[in-house]
Amino acid sequence: MGGLTYIDFLAKFGVGGAHPGGIGLTKSILAQEHITKDSMILDAGCGTGQTAAYLFNQYQAKIFCLEINPIMIEKAKNRFEKLQFPIQLFQGSVEEIPFDRNTFDFIICESVLAFVNKPKALSEFYRVLKTGGRFLANEMTINSKLNKQAEQEIIGFYNIDSLLLENDWIRLLEDTGFKQIKINELQSDLKDGNVAQEFNFSQNFEPELFSILNEHGNMLIKYHDILSHRIFTCSK
Ligand SMILES: C[S@@+](CC[C@H](N)C(=O)[O-])C[C@H]1O[C@@H](n2cnc3c(N)ncnc32)[C@H](O)[C@@H]1O
């Protein structure tokens, strides 16, 4: 793969809604929350900013985005400028969030925790969330334990440190201090893909990125019984 990662593929192809269920599922999750124009919302690891733009358009709330990848940042910035949406975009890591404690009413984190140091990022989310604030996450989850070889194949492909079962996520959220932890019943099957997929291609991209796309598709089919996701919602 020449050192290129799955995230490089997402960034160069400008995949919007790069999480299970896409923007459709995002809208359903958000509709279950009490969001108003006064809500302070962080889209953590916003990618190209599709969810953040929806949040502003739908609720006129105060939207902040944090993203580490410069290509993603550029594409999110272009999106917000084109739409003339006053969304604040910050380059940085969810492992060290550049905001004060008790800042946000909502944090939405769509397929980001899988790629980072999970306890570190979760404790940062907890810190910057207001008491009573809501944390909403849509994250890769395995349905059952995998053998070592399969685990290594998936971990290696995504360049991540671990694969978590539903209970592992719940324990991590509890250990961080979150309350009212719930698994939302909304679900989507990863191998069905995302019908409303949005792309915003970079001018130049490495041909190897097509192999990553291909390999990703094959992996979702191969592990479709095991590789899944869950939507976790909880409060501080
Ligand atoms: C699977 S994509 C999801 C993007 C977006 N949330 C969406 O649903 O379209 C994961 C995103 O997390 C970002 N990311 C990875 N590590 C990060 C970190 N330490 N801090 C902030 N963002 C990070 C990646 O650059 C990428 O945009």
The ligand as an SDF file (V2000), in Angstrom:
LIG
                    3D

 27 29  0  0  0  0  0  0  0  0999 V2000
  -13.7730    7.4390    9.1160 C   0  0  0  0  0  0  0  0  0  0  0  0
  -13.4130    9.1320    9.0420 S   0  0  0  0  0  0  0  0  0  0  0  0
  -14.9430    9.8700    9.5630 C   0  0  0  0  0  0  0  0  0  0  0  0
  -15.0490   11.3270    9.2040 C   0  0  0  0  0  0  0  0  0  0  0  0
  -16.3760   11.9930    9.5580 C   0  0  0  0  0  0  0  0  0  0  0  0
  -16.6510   11.9240   10.9760 N   0  0  0  0  0  0  0  0  0  0  0  0
  -17.4910   11.3780    8.7620 C   0  0  0  0  0  0  0  0  0  0  0  0
  -18.3000   10.6570    9.3420 O   0  0  0  0  0  0  0  0  0  0  0  0
  -17.5080   11.5900    7.5380 O   0  0  0  0  0  0  0  0  0  0  0  0
  -12.3630    9.3750   10.4450 C   0  0  0  0  0  0  0  0  0  0  0  0
  -11.9000   10.8020   10.6040 C   0  0  0  0  0  0  0  0  0  0  0  0
  -11.2010   10.9550   11.8350 O   0  0  0  0  0  0  0  0  0  0  0  0
  -10.1050   11.8270   11.6100 C   0  0  0  0  0  0  0  0  0  0  0  0
   -9.1090   11.6170   12.6700 N   0  0  0  0  0  0  0  0  0  0  0  0
   -8.2760   10.5620   12.8280 C   0  0  0  0  0  0  0  0  0  0  0  0
   -7.5170   10.7260   13.9280 N   0  0  0  0  0  0  0  0  0  0  0  0
   -7.8900   11.9100   14.4770 C   0  0  0  0  0  0  0  0  0  0  0  0
   -7.4650   12.6430   15.6180 C   0  0  0  0  0  0  0  0  0  0  0  0
   -6.5090   12.1760   16.4290 N   0  0  0  0  0  0  0  0  0  0  0  0
   -8.0700   13.8220   15.8810 N   0  0  0  0  0  0  0  0  0  0  0  0
   -9.0400   14.3220   15.0640 C   0  0  0  0  0  0  0  0  0  0  0  0
   -9.4770   13.6680   13.9640 N   0  0  0  0  0  0  0  0  0  0  0  0
   -8.9080   12.4800   13.6720 C   0  0  0  0  0  0  0  0  0  0  0  0
   -9.6250   11.4140   10.2300 C   0  0  0  0  0  0  0  0  0  0  0  0
   -8.7590   12.3580    9.6490 O   0  0  0  0  0  0  0  0  0  0  0  0
  -10.9490   11.2650    9.5170 C   0  0  0  0  0  0  0  0  0  0  0  0
  -11.4010   12.4690    8.9850 O   0  0  0  0  0  0  0  0  0  0  0  0
  1  2  1  0
  2  3  1  0
  2 10  1  0
  3  4  1  0
  4  5  1  0
  5  6  1  0
  5  7  1  0
  7  8  2  0
  7  9  1  0
 10 11  1  0
 11 12  1  0
 11 26  1  0
 12 13  1  0
 13 14  1  0
 13 24  1  0
 14 15  1  0
 14 23  1  0
 15 16  2  0
 16 17  1  0
 17 18  1  0
 17 23  2  0
 18 19  1  0
 18 20  2  0
 20 21  1  0
 21 22  2  0
 22 23  1  0
 24 25  1  0
 24 26  1  0
 26 27  1  0
M  CHG  2   2   1   9  -1
M  END
$$$$
